């Protein structure tokens, strides 16, 4: 039993010395006692490579291992392998179950158990306790220490309760690596393998108490332990250490080891100390290492091997690194394996590194765990359990189906089928029991078919077939686990479902497809994931297989395990760049290190307090004799050592980069470590890394951006874009362009990308042949379609030409409410007319009764009975019913005040309607027919003539603007009036038909507010009536005005129409009236507008030309915005600015236009 300490600063040759000792022993006796090379797990692969390279052959005597693996080997040797090993995922699942079951017993954790990340933090805290040799009994004893604060005691009580419950639950298993250490510590002395073994310990600077105890047992049970530590000098056993020294942690480890050796009576061999740093080939690197622990640092003029780069952003930083690696490989004979990219937060850079390095054709291995949470198999299991535990929510069902694991393996169901299924079930609004209640399923489908006026039978049949294929297996699983409630029975049902769905075979198919596309990593992922899932099942079964559990608790527990699944990382090649964390990586034989993201607040990383134990609480425990992990202050000091390790890792070059701005463009400050580096090298200049050649001050550096064909392509496009805008283009880019054009592999892609140079987002126009093919030889249109054309020609094309439609949702939209209001008022008016009665004859109770009955009968017809699909929507239905009742009351009151009576409701014009279509002949002889439906037509038969007016119901506040009429945005009312006037004989018995006006009736239920206290019922009714005053235009003739409101006196406002009289009885200027000749001119103008729009549509006009009036544009709520990609910044995309016109201006412009014709 001997111990030998090997010390020296970074790069002095400690590891090589250990390797030399082992290789000498191997050469002397290849079959001798074991030579155990004990290193952190991150170093094992590289250490094995070095031994293999130096020996030139394999070896069974030298074994490279980590602490946890060595503990496992000892347990296996002593027969302890028969115990089931519960991994971290199993522990996490068990913790989830325990915290759910005992939530009410907690003093502090009760309200935290369901929060995100709680289980991971709890597991870390328990692991920390075990590593620091604190058992459940120790924690419980701490909780009873009266000298501790109450809050800390309560926290310790909860922690001890959980740890005790874990012990009870897992009496026959061992938990993760910490229990391996505890068991191995007991069994080391019995190990035959260790008796004559030589153990080398390398790569560590600190041990947890549990690891330290294990190491001490190894020292007493093996022949010799050789430990290498990064130290400037070996401390004596009684030396007082400086806690602020760079090597404090390693010095403290060395000192504790020496004290233990003395206590255990282990012989000490003479220590070996290496002074010279042989790793560094450049003076600058040697000086940097020498000054790392010195403040202030001695300056040096030679900064060879050290560079600082300031990048404008992360993308520019990684692009710079990729280009620099390619340059060094090409020009200075580096290999990819000579490079390391180190960062403090690897997750911040992972995606960028993988993407840009692939683009630059640089092989890279990112040494960081990759979560498997998004793999289709894991998503299937998670969504399946969500379906069962959360009552078949729509989103969960579709999530599950979209994994495609419910598809038959014969590929008879495709993604297109699923898209159809999703769209229709979305429109059906399926939720909860409606998925698995076949009566409800059929009922919903019939509603859908009725709404579609008889959807094709094959679509309905397809829906039934897809439900049977994809959803029935989920229903069967649901039925099984609701009747069987032990963990094992649920796992068995889940496993049987996966097998029945041929999931292993489908995963093999996914793997083969990935291999065919050259995606090796993806193929490995598909290979691993089934084993990982089965391992989760095994862990759950071992942890609590016989426990009874409801689906909700099981879902929560298993989900905790699934979230922790990550893909095992195996370097796919030997010659590749390594990207790793500076905190966990242990690199060797690196020529060039890129230390990236060296910004303030990142390097050194600010210490974070544990979520469970604050620094103050840790100090309090330490003062009471209970040690846990170091407080945040110690962690911050340890950051200095991590920076030292990273900076001294390369032999030849160190490039430190930092960001000038973050992803949002906000300025960032460099790290304080750069101040120290610049103090060492005052002459060192900072290089600027830009994202593209366009950001360069001089064109001489353009060639730096020319690397791989894929990586250079975007830069070529950008350079040509600038050339197009008048900037000079360096000749080298023309050479690049010519090269691409001469290469068959890249020419098509580059040609496609270069089309962006001339992209102006101008769709041009359709040929007349194409337009006629879309719209027909005789175009049938509606007013809203032509208004849409005047709003934006492309919108009309997308809607009526391409017939694009938004997905249907089972929700109550504004159009649904409008349909209910229109249909209710139509039926109410039509019923009265059929009975030969008018609104004036209705009593209030009868109006209420009729309105309620009508709404009740109409509700099932609105969007597949949506208004009765939930309590919330039933409440909304009652509110809509109140609106209809209110509108009926107002119609009763208006009927008493007007000389007009309803003549027709929902009067249609068009082929097959009450009135014939409005027909127009275009200049080329094409016929255009206009169809529509008028909400209400009122009439008044007087000796002067037969007056007639149009009433349109609106569920929002609307007025008739002649300015909108002029621009073609509001033609509806004039078209409706024109349809009536052209079919006058339909309404009169030979009398002259006179257009009396066009009015909007706003259907709503306003709240009446009083500014002066309580209102009398009469005052409230009067105000309510005014709230329903109709908007629009009325014929400026006395008879029409009088008929509109019979009760309006002199110097009074009308309560029902936009009219007001002056004291002398004349109409006030604010009255909305129009002369007959102007009304007729408006009708003629509208006819011209209709012909112009129709001609343009049939000529193929599909221009992206939305109007803009003030801040109002049709783009705001346009469904086709993502299709047209309208961009005002492009020259070809601009708004049609419309000037607000007064009514007089519009009339004058129409008259001027007619006179010009």
ABEGO torsion letter per residue (X at the ends): XBBBBBBEBBGAGAAAAAAAAAAAAAAABAABBBBBBBBBAAAAAAAAAAAAAAAGBBBAABBBBBAAAAAAAAAAAAGAAABBBBBAAAAAAAAAAAAAAAAAABAAAAAAAABBGAAAAAAAAAAAAAAAGBBAAAAAAAAABAABBAAAAAAAAAAAAAAAAAAAAAAABBBEAAAAAAAAAAAAAABAAAAABBBBBBGBABBBAAAAAAAAAAAAABABBBBBBBBABBBBAABBBBAABAAAAAAAAAAAAAAAAAAAGBBBBBBBBBABBAABABAAAAAAAAAAABOBBBBBABABGBBBBBBABAAAAAAAAAAAAAAAAAAAGBBAAABBBBBABAAAAAAAAAAAAAAAGBBBBBBBBBBAAABAAAAAAAAAAAAAAAGGBAAAAAAAAAAGAABBAAGABBAAAAAAAAAAAAAAGBBEAAAABAAAAAAAAAAAAAAAGGBBAAAAAAAAAAAAAAAAAAAAAAAAAAABABAAAAAAAAAAAAAAAGAAAAAAAAAAAAAAAGBAAAAAAAAAAAAAAAAAAAAAAAAAAABBBBAAAAAAAAAAAAAABBBBBBBABABBBBBBBAAABBBBGBABBBBBGBBBGAOBBBBBBBAABBAAAAAAAAAAGBBBBBBAAAAAAAAAAAAAAAAAABAABBBBBBBABBAAGBBBBBBAAAAAAAAABAABBBBBBBABAAABABAAAAAAABBBAAAAAAAAAAAAAAAAAGBBBBAAAAAAAAAAAABAAAAAAAAAAAAAAABAGBAEBBBAAAAAAAAEABBBBBAAAAAAAAABAAAAAAAAAAGBBBBBBBBBBAAAAAAAAAAAAAAAAAAAAAAGBBAAABBAAAAAAAAAAAAAAAAAABGGGAAAABAAAAAAAAAAAAAAAAAAAAAAAAAAABABBBABBGBBBEBGBABBBBBBBBAAGBBBBBBBBBABBBBBBBAAEBBBBBBBBBABBBBBBAAAAAAGABAAAAAAAAAAAAAAAAABAGBBBBBAEBBBBBBBBBBBBBABEBBBAAAAAAAAAAAABBBEBBBBBAAAAAAABAABBBGBBBAABBBBBBAAGBBBAABBBBBAAAAAAAAAAAAAAAAAAAAAAAAGBABBBBBBBEABBAAAABAAAAAAGBBAABAABBBBBBBBBBAAAAAAAAAAAAAAX
